[in-house]
Amino acid sequence: MNIILPANYTTEKKYPVLYYLHGILNNEDGLLEEGMGTIEIYNNLVNEGKAKEMIIVLPNTYAPADGVGVEPSFTQEHFDGYDNFINELINEIMPYIESNYSVATGRENTALAGFSMGGRNTLYIGFTHPELFGYLGAFSPAPGVIPAVDLLTGEHKGLMQPEDLKVNDKRYEPLVKMISVGTKDFVVSSNPHSYHEALKANGEEHIWFTIPGAMHDSDA
């Protein structure tokens, strides 16, 4: 797990936290690779006064329930290890961060975002536990939150039905919900748009953003 602290981190100040989730077949280092812009974009936004200083947590999101992984592949058996990350995040990672770092707690200070499989997990975890996260960013989210048939990964039964992709208790409505995708992304295909349409049908206000010319890559 990588933990990025603000440049002038001090225990005399409480910081909001962003949990930032990588894609499938990757790990906690993936979003820090050259070209991804995780550190550069954050630093630029802080320096321009467009973002708060925050702690960025990049965990390994492959977390099979029995602790034993399977051969990496585009199969449900492998996806199960990512689907179980919800338990590791809530029961282990978040308590660890809040116990060991100077964190501003509460959903209004907690964001969840991710790319590809990380975007899928952001939607799944964020709408399953809206009481914990005030900000959701699903970047080029992979299929599987709702039922889908995908050319690359096959049939997905869905972790929830389209009509369930919503917040039932409006006290916990996320302050910001965003889905984005590159216009030339053939990897996740139409799945991000399907999530967008489900949220729209459920009356969930959100940001839908497309990146012209971007594929399933760092440009997105």
Salt bridges, closest charged atoms under 4 A:
GLU48 OE1 - LYS50 NZ 3.43
GLU53 OE1 - LYS13 NZ 2.76
ASP83 OD1 - ARG120 NH2 2.55
GLU131 OE2 - HIS129 ND1 2.78
ASP169 OD2 - ARG171 NH2 2.67
GLU173 OE1 - LYS170 NZ 3.10
GLU173 OE2 - LYS177 NZ 2.63
ASP185 OD2 - HIS216 ND1 2.67
GLU197 OE2 - HIS193 NE2 3.36
GLU197 OE2 - LYS200 NZ 3.41
GLU204 OE2 - LYS170 NZ 3.34
GLU204 OE1 - LYS177 NZ 3.19
